[in-house]
Amino acid sequence: MLHQRTASQVATILAATALLATSLRAQITAGEYADRRAALAATVQTGSADFVVVAIGAREPREDYVAFYQAPPFLYLTGVREPDAAVVGVKSGGQISWTLFVQPRDPAREVWTGRRVGPEAALATWGLPGRPAAELSAVLDSLLATPRPLIVLADLGTAARPTADDQLVARLKAAHSGLTVTNATPAVAQLRGKKSDAELALIKRATALTVQAHRDAARAVRPNSFEYEVQADLERVFRRGGADRPSFASIVGSGPNATTLHYNANDRQMRAGEMVVIDIGASFNGYAADMTRAYPVNGTFTPAQRAIYQLVRDAQMAGERQAKPGTPMRRMNDSASAVLAAGLTRLGLIDAPDATYDCGPDGKSKCSQLSLFYMHGLSHGIGLEVHDPDQYDFGARTIQVGSVFTIEPGLYVRENLLEILPKTPRNAEWVARRGATVTRYRNIGVRIEDDYLVTPTGLDWLTKGPREAAEIEQAMKRLRM
């Protein structure tokens, strides 16, 4: 037994090393970043042939011991991971030129936060001529002295809570009468929806590491173990394989925590007879994965757990069948929801697939009974962010080749559901009819989430790991040997 476990650990290490070696070669080139900036300049509509573009990166954290992460839209356009950077493009006479503004070299500062590239090495490093960041404001004033539109890609807040970038834009508007400002964030989001070959290579490394992490998580799930022990095992796989970090806070939710969608305290002791939902993702070179599995803590599903699990898996398959190039995204969602509603009706948890309940205290507002147990979306894009823009978010909202997204149905029978319903006569009647069944299934939470690439012929399943109920049980038994 000890020999088998050691061999498995060695295999994990070797696989992670191979993934790291492969992905180190899968870098996004300066040429691809230049193409993205050109696509942005060609996409935005300003009503003028000449304009100025400024994209502003994330600010350095106040405390230098806090991790810095670049703003995804700025990273998408430049590949620059240093804080307090900006890039300016000037469109004139049909041509556009770009300049990168970065912090200068400062040995006294770098001893705390690490070496910077500096303006002098910007061209060699990122393919963009560099200037000191302190000159950004004066350069923008000079460029805007000639009336022309300004396109901004920045961290823009609200009137009540303006950001530092809002303050810059407000100053420019005050200094340049008649200045028109266009927010380019939606345009960049649309460009990000279709992934390049280099991006796909990085996403595939992230998803492969996430599949490996689920294997170690399944091994660690045992009665009387703590959720944080599982988290420690799976996140070790991420870092061992060269991942930057988890792409979001790891979710290891057992028992009642399995019914909280974004639970991440991960401090509860798991008990035999419970379910545990594990929703995790590695971030590799800035690109995310997102994969969820639901495991029986003792390794074997109870009949009630298996019934809920199979229903969620059936819904996922229904979504997969609709995920074809050119198909409206809503068909994928509608098909999965229809399966869940029909299945909950068969189990006696809801009255009918189209049944409603009173979701307001006055009894006037009606909501689907399905939403009592399934209250989130079926899919989201993944990329530089775990919830990345996807092509189906724009235009005709159809599924397109080159997209990477999740399909993640779920069902959650909250232990306090019967108590938190609005106190109306109609809801009381529903509780009388369905309360015993809800109690029978309480604290069962199941989510099955996978990542997919859309190809000309259909879907490429990226997070290939055990997901059928029998496969989950077999894997847990094998890994515990």
Secondary structure as UniProt FT lines:
FT   HELIX           2..24
FT   HELIX           30..43
FT   STRAND          51..56
FT   TURN            64..65
FT   HELIX           72..78
FT   STRAND          86..92
FT   TURN            93..94
FT   STRAND          95..102
FT   HELIX           107..113
FT   HELIX           119..121
FT   HELIX           122..126
FT   STRAND          130..132
FT   HELIX           133..135
FT   HELIX           136..144
FT   STRAND          150..153
FT   HELIX           164..175
FT   TURN            177..178
FT   STRAND          181..183
FT   HELIX           185..192
FT   HELIX           197..220
FT   TURN            223..224
FT   HELIX           227..240
FT   TURN            241..242
FT   STRAND          245..246
FT   STRAND          251..254
FT   HELIX           255..259
FT   TURN            261..262
FT   TURN            272..273
FT   STRAND          275..280
FT   STRAND          282..284
FT   TURN            285..286
FT   STRAND          287..288
FT   STRAND          291..296
FT   TURN            297..298
FT   HELIX           303..322
FT   TURN            325..326
FT   HELIX           329..347
FT   TURN            353..354
FT   STRAND          356..358
FT   TURN            361..362
FT   STRAND          366..368
FT   HELIX           369..372
FT   HELIX           391..393
FT   TURN            395..396
FT   TURN            401..402
FT   STRAND          404..407
FT   STRAND          410..412
FT   TURN            415..416
FT   HELIX           417..420
FT   HELIX           425..441
FT   TURN            442..443
FT   STRAND          445..447
FT   STRAND          449..455
FT   TURN            456..457
FT   STRAND          458..461
FT   HELIX           469..479
//
